[in-house]
Amino acid sequence: MLKPLLADLARNLRAGLRLAFFLRVTRLDFRIGVPALVVLLLLSAVVDVGIDFVRYGEGGAFSWLGVAGETYAAGAVLLVSALLASLFGQPALALALPTVVFASYPPIQALHVAPALAERWLPAGGALSGWQDEALLAWTIAVFVRAVAVALAPVRPLRWPRAMLGALALLAPLWFGSTFAPDVPWWRADGADDGAAYGYPNPASEAVMEVQKVLLDEALAGLDEARAGVTDLYFIAFAAGESDALRSDVLSAVEVMDERWATDGRSVALVNHRGSVLEQPMATMSNLRETLAELQQVLDPNEDVVMLYVAGKGAPGGSVEVALPPFALVPLTPPGVRRMLDDAGVRWRIIVVTACYSGAWLEALAGDTTLVMTATDAQSAGAGCTLGSDGTAFGKALFGGGMTEAETVDGAFELARKLVAGEAARTGEAAAGAPQMVIGPAMAGKLQELERGRAARRASRSV
């Protein structure tokens, strides 16, 4: 019994590989039947467990809630396949299509985990994430179109239009699955909290999504325009994780910058926390991109400075996890953020990243008109990325100490570094991975303009 099933599985996977890599293949190359499909579904689940372990397993915990996402994906493909079989008048399609799809899907699943592996094993592995999402999307669409074409009985005049229609029908419920069903990974970061016990609303509910549109629109509409002849500072704070500590960290930073560095009316907080989904826009790549696009409309790129503060959980290679279950959110990567800043025409940049391994951002974003601060170096999970009850060690030191007390940005960093080192010595933490900073030559002059403005404001308040 087992041997025939394994033989059918091997045959289907060989045919699926040929389909995924655009080699010649027909429906006759697949072994189609209920037992073969069940084995493919089980294999897909096992592969997903492995992928989630690579992403979150070290220091994480296995979660049976991953069954929900797996069941939804399989059910959606089976249901859409049955509907397409009825629509096209091909009953055999109901079983053939899911078999072909799941046989050809493992290569796409493998690409999902490639950036995480590269970040661990290759010095510049984080660069993969800059193009991975677009490449993966294009490949997935092409594979699904071909899968439908192969599964269809030959109807030459309409085969490819039907294939494209079928692929879109299959992909739509998968792309928007987090709106209808939980999308919780099989492995989750240890201590991650889904927020349900606190009565928070589901971020994927329709009511929350409608409110989110309004919150982001209002936040961006409230941004003040640049003032002629004045170097204005615009501040974006990005709380990438779902913990209370990261929310507190980011909101405290906004408060300090608004009060001490005159970003009131020029600051935006993007926060991932169930308790904030009706109050602040979510911290997502899409919202960050839209925020930068709006800044492009209100600031003077030759005069004004944009400061981006990112607080979250880092990984080797520099990527920062962006998490708010049940959404499957794209992580922030140094190349990805640099590209967004370039696309938005932001010339003068201050980037602050408080996450483990964040030193990888230094080389990726350094430039003549850029300042980059990181909580640690690229090789370490140093004391600066320690997450306490009210924020990260470096975030608290920089905004609660440095940006509050020091007269200059450089002085603020030096004070923050001393505070982090002092706290590490007090608690006995390793001294490796100290906070880092790189300032471009032109940015050094621009900082003096910001600092003169701050000094003038302080002097006027003291009169």
C-alpha positions in Angstrom: 0.0 0.0 0.0 2.7 2.5 1.0 5.0 1.7 -2.0 2.5 2.6 -4.7 1.7 5.9 -2.9 5.4 6.8 -2.7 5.8 5.9 -6.4 2.8 8.1 -7.3 4.3 10.9 -5.1 7.6 10.7 -6.9 6.0 10.8 -10.3 3.8 13.8 -9.4 6.8 15.7 -7.9 8.9 15.0 -11.1 6.0 16.3 -13.3 5.5 19.2 -10.9 9.1 20.3 -11.2 8.9 20.2 -14.9 5.8 22.3 -14.8 7.3 24.8 -12.4 10.5 25.2 -14.5 8.5 25.5 -17.7 9.7 22.2 -19.2 7.4 20.0 -21.4 4.8 18.2 -19.4 1.2 17.0 -19.9 -1.6 15.9 -17.7 -0.8 12.3 -18.4 2.6 12.8 -16.6 0.7 13.2 -13.3 -0.8 10.4 -11.3 -4.3 11.8 -10.5 -6.4 10.2 -7.8 -7.7 10.9 -4.2 -4.9 9.0 -2.5 -2.2 10.8 -4.5 -3.8 14.2 -3.7 -4.0 13.4 0.0 -0.3 12.6 0.0 0.5 15.8 -1.8 -1.5 17.8 0.8 0.4 16.2 3.7 3.7 16.9 2.0 2.7 20.5 1.5 1.9 20.8 5.2 5.3 19.2 6.2 7.2 21.6 4.0 5.3 24.5 5.5 6.2 23.3 9.0 9.9 23.2 8.0 9.8 26.6 6.4 8.2 28.2 9.5 10.8 26.4 11.7 13.6 28.0 9.7 12.0 31.4 10.1 10.9 31.2 13.7 11.9 27.9 15.2 15.1 28.8 17.1 13.9 30.2 20.4 10.3 29.8 19.2 7.5 27.4 19.9 5.4 25.0 17.8 1.8 26.1 17.3 -1.0 23.8 16.3 -2.8 26.9 15.1 -0.9 26.5 11.9 -3.4 23.8 11.0 -6.0 26.6 10.4 -4.0 28.3 7.6 -3.1 24.9 6.0 -6.7 23.8 6.0 -7.9 27.1 4.6 -5.4 27.0 1.7 -6.2 23.3 0.8 -9.9 23.9 1.1 -9.8 27.0 -1.1 -7.9 25.2 -3.9 -10.3 22.3 -3.7 -13.4 24.5 -3.7 -12.2 26.7 -6.6 -11.2 23.6 -8.6 -14.7 22.2 -8.2 -16.3 25.4 -9.3 -14.0 25.7 -12.3 -14.8 22.1 -13.2 -18.5 23.0 -13.3 -17.9 26.3 -15.1 -15.8 24.7 -17.9 -17.9 21.5 -18.1 -14.9 19.3 -17.3 -15.7 17.1 -14.2 -12.3 15.6 -14.1 -10.8 19.0 -13.5 -12.1 18.9 -9.9 -9.4 16.3 -9.0 -6.8 17.0 -11.7 -6.3 20.7 -10.9 -5.5 20.5 -7.2 -3.2 17.5 -7.9 -1.3 19.5 -10.5 -1.2 22.6 -8.4 0.1 20.9 -5.2 2.6 18.8 -7.2 4.2 21.9 -8.7 4.1 24.1 -5.5 7.1 22.8 -3.5 9.7 24.8 -5.5 7.7 28.0 -4.8 7.6 27.0 -1.1 11.4 26.5 -1.1 11.9 30.0 -2.5 10.0 31.4 0.5 12.7 30.2 2.8 15.7 31.0 0.6 16.2 34.6 2.0 16.1 33.4 5.6 18.7 30.7 4.9 20.9 33.2 3.0 20.7 35.7 5.9 22.1 33.1 8.2 24.8 31.7 6.0 25.9 34.5 3.6 27.4 37.8 4.7 25.2 39.7 2.1 22.3 37.4 2.2 19.8 40.2 3.2 20.1 41.6 -0.3 18.0 38.6 -1.6 14.9 40.0 0.1 15.0 43.2 -2.0 13.8 41.4 -5.1 12.4 38.1 -3.7 8.8 39.3 -3.3 8.4 40.5 -6.9 10.1 37.5 -8.3 8.1 35.1 -6.2 4.8 36.7 -7.1 5.6 36.6 -10.9 6.7 33.0 -10.7 3.6 31.9 -8.7 1.2 33.5 -11.2 3.1 31.9 -14.1 3.1 28.5 -12.4 -0.6 28.6 -11.6 -1.6 29.7 -15.1 0.4 26.8 -16.5 -1.0 24.4 -13.9 -4.6 25.2 -15.0 -3.6 24.9 -18.7 -2.1 21.5 -18.1 -5.0 20.2 -16.0 -7.6 21.4 -18.6 -8.7 19.0 -21.3 -7.5 20.5 -24.6 -9.8 23.2 -25.9 -7.4 25.0 -28.1 -9.3 28.3 -28.9 -10.0 29.1 -25.3 -7.3 27.1 -23.4 -5.1 30.0 -22.3 -7.8 32.5 -21.5 -9.4 29.8 -19.4 -6.0 29.1 -17.8 -5.5 32.7 -16.8 -9.1 33.0 -15.5 -8.6 29.8 -13.5 -5.3 30.9 -12.1 -6.7 34.2 -10.8 -9.7 32.3 -9.3 -7.2 30.0 -7.4 -4.9 32.8 -6.3 -7.5 35.3 -5.1 -8.6 33.4 -1.9 -4.9 32.6 -1.1 -3.8 36.2 -1.5 -6.7 37.6 0.6 -6.8 34.6 3.0 -5.9 36.6 6.1 -9.1 38.5 5.7 -11.2 35.4 6.0 -9.2 32.9 8.1 -6.3 32.9 10.6 -2.8 32.9 9.0 -0.8 31.7 12.0 2.6 30.0 11.3 3.4 26.6 12.6 6.3 28.1 14.6 6.0 31.4 16.4 8.4 33.6 18.3 8.5 32.5 22.0 6.1 34.6 24.0 4.2 35.9 21.0 0.7 36.9 22.1 -2.3 36.8 19.9 -4.1 39.4 22.0 -7.4 37.5 22.1 -7.3 37.1 25.9 -7.4 40.9 26.2 -10.6 41.4 24.1 -8.8 43.2 21.3 -10.5 43.2 17.9 -9.3 41.0 15.1 -7.0 43.1 12.9 -8.3 41.2 9.8 -11.9 42.0 10.5 -13.7 44.1 8.0 -14.5 46.8 10.6 -10.9 47.2 11.5 -9.7 47.3 7.9 -12.2 50.1 7.1 -11.0 52.1 10.2 -7.3 51.5 9.1 -7.9 53.2 5.8 -9.3 56.3 7.6 -6.5 56.3 10.2 -3.7 56.3 7.6 -5.5 58.9 5.5 -6.0 61.2 8.5 -2.4 60.7 9.7 -1.0 61.6 6.2 -3.5 64.5 5.6 -2.4 66.0 8.9 1.3 66.4 7.9 2.4 70.0 7.7 4.0 71.2 4.5 7.7 72.3 4.4 8.6 75.9 5.3 10.7 77.8 2.8 14.2 78.5 4.0 13.8 76.2 7.1 15.3 72.7 7.5 12.3 70.8 8.7 12.6 67.3 10.2 9.9 64.7 9.4 9.7 61.7 11.7 8.3 58.2 10.9 8.2 55.6 13.8 7.7 51.9 12.8 6.8 49.4 15.6 7.3 46.2 13.7 6.3 43.7 16.3 3.0 43.1 18.2 4.3 43.5 21.8 3.3 46.2 24.3 7.0 47.0 24.7 7.5 47.9 21.1 4.4 50.0 21.0 5.5 51.9 24.1 9.0 52.3 22.6 7.8 53.9 19.4 5.1 56.1 20.9 7.6 57.4 23.5 10.0 58.2 20.6 7.3 60.2 18.8 6.5 62.2 21.9 10.2 63.1 22.5 10.7 64.1 18.9 7.6 66.1 18.7 8.5 68.0 21.9 12.2 68.3 21.7 12.9 68.3 17.9 9.8 70.1 16.6 8.3 67.2 14.6 4.8 67.9 15.9 2.7 68.0 12.8 5.5 66.3 10.9 5.5 62.8 12.6 3.7 59.6 11.8 3.5 56.5 14.1 2.9 53.1 12.4 2.2 50.5 15.1 1.5 46.7 15.1 -0.6 46.0 18.2 -4.1 44.7 18.5 -4.8 47.4 21.1 -3.9 50.1 18.5 -5.7 48.9 15.4 -8.5 51.4 16.0 -6.1 54.2 17.0 -2.9 54.1 14.8 -2.1 52.9 11.3 -0.5 49.5 11.1 3.2 49.1 10.6 3.4 47.4 7.2 5.5 47.8 4.1 2.5 49.2 2.2 1.8 51.8 4.8 5.4 52.8 5.0 5.6 53.2 1.3 2.4 55.2 1.2 3.7 57.4 4.0 7.0 58.1 2.1 5.0 58.9 -1.0 3.0 61.5 0.9 6.1 63.0 2.3 7.3 63.4 -1.3 4.4 65.8 -1.8 4.9 68.0 1.3 8.6 68.3 1.9 11.4 70.1 0.1 13.9 67.3 -0.9 16.8 69.7 -1.1 16.2 71.1 2.3 14.2 68.8 4.6 15.3 65.7 6.5 13.3 62.5 7.0 14.1 60.4 10.1 12.9 56.8 10.1 12.9 54.9 13.4 12.3 51.1 13.2 11.9 49.0 16.4 11.4 45.2 16.2 12.9 41.7 16.2 16.0 41.4 14.0 17.5 38.4 12.3 21.0 37.6 10.9 21.3 39.6 7.7 19.5 42.6 9.1 15.9 41.8 8.2 13.3 43.0 10.8 10.3 40.8 11.4 7.0 42.6 10.8 4.2 40.8 12.7 0.6 41.2 13.5 -1.4 37.9 13.3 -3.3 36.8 11.4 -1.6 38.8 8.7 1.5 37.4 6.9 3.5 40.6 6.6 6.6 41.3 4.6 9.7 41.9 6.7 11.7 45.1 6.5 15.1 44.6 4.9 17.9 47.2 4.4 17.8 47.0 0.5 14.0 47.2 0.6 13.9 50.3 2.7 16.7 52.0 0.7 14.7 51.4 -2.5 11.5 52.9 -0.9 13.5 56.0 0.2 15.0 56.3 -3.3 11.6 55.9 -5.0 10.1 58.6 -2.7 12.9 61.0 -3.6 14.1 61.3 0.0 17.6 62.8 -0.1 18.4 63.7 3.5 17.9 60.6 5.6 18.4 59.6 9.3 17.7 55.9 9.8 17.6 54.4 13.3 17.1 50.7 13.7 16.8 49.1 17.2 16.8 45.4 16.5 19.3 42.6 16.8 21.8 42.3 14.0 20.8 45.7 12.8 24.4 46.7 12.0 23.7 45.2 8.6 21.8 48.4 7.8 24.9 50.5 8.1 26.6 49.3 4.8 23.3 48.9 3.0 22.0 52.5 3.6 25.2 54.5 4.1 25.6 57.5 1.8 26.8 61.0 1.6 23.4 62.4 2.7 22.5 59.7 5.2 23.0 59.0 8.9 22.4 55.4 10.1 22.3 54.4 13.8 21.8 50.8 14.8 21.4 49.1 18.2 24.0 46.5 17.5 26.6 45.4 15.0 25.8 43.1 12.1 27.1 39.9 13.8 25.6 40.2 17.3 22.4 40.3 19.3 23.9 42.9 21.6 22.6 44.6 24.7 21.2 47.4 22.6 18.4 45.2 21.2 17.3 43.8 24.6 13.5 44.2 24.9 12.3 45.2 28.3 8.7 45.9 29.5 8.7 49.5 28.1 10.9 49.2 25.0 14.3 48.3 23.6 17.4 49.2 25.5 18.8 51.4 22.7 15.5 53.0 21.9 15.0 54.0 25.5 18.6 55.2 25.8 18.5 57.2 22.6 15.1 58.9 22.9 14.6 58.8 26.6 18.2 60.0 27.2 20.2 61.2 24.2 17.7 63.0 22.1 16.2 64.6 25.2 19.4 65.8 26.9 22.1 66.2 24.2 22.4 69.3 22.0 23.5 67.4 18.9 22.5 64.2 17.2 26.0 62.9 17.5 26.0 63.7 21.2 22.7 62.0 21.6 24.1 58.8 20.1 27.2 58.9 22.3 25.1 59.4 25.4 22.8 56.5 24.3 25.8 54.2 23.7 27.1 55.0 27.2 23.7 54.3 28.8 23.4 51.0 27.0 26.9 50.0 28.1 26.2 51.0 31.6 23.0 49.0 31.8 24.8 46.0 30.3 27.5 46.2 32.9 25.0 46.5 35.7 23.0 43.4 34.5 26.1 41.4 33.5 25.2 41.2 29.8 27.9 40.6 27.2 29.5 43.8 25.9 29.6 42.6 22.3 27.5 44.2 19.7 27.6 47.8 20.8 25.5 50.4 19.1 26.9 51.7 15.8 26.6 54.9 13.7 27.7 56.1 10.3 27.3 59.7 9.1 27.8 60.8 5.5 30.0 63.9 5.0 27.2 66.0 3.5 24.8 64.9 6.3 27.2 66.1 8.9 26.6 69.6 7.6 22.9 69.2 7.4 22.8 68.0 11.0 24.3 71.4 12.0 21.2 73.1 10.5 18.9 70.9 12.5 20.8 71.4 15.6 21.0 75.2 15.2 17.2 75.2 14.9 16.8 73.2 18.0 19.2 75.4 20.0 17.2 78.5 18.8 13.9 76.9 20.0 15.4 76.1 23.4 16.8 79.6 23.8 13.4 81.1 23.0 11.7 78.9 25.6 14.2 79.9 28.3 13.7 83.7 27.7 
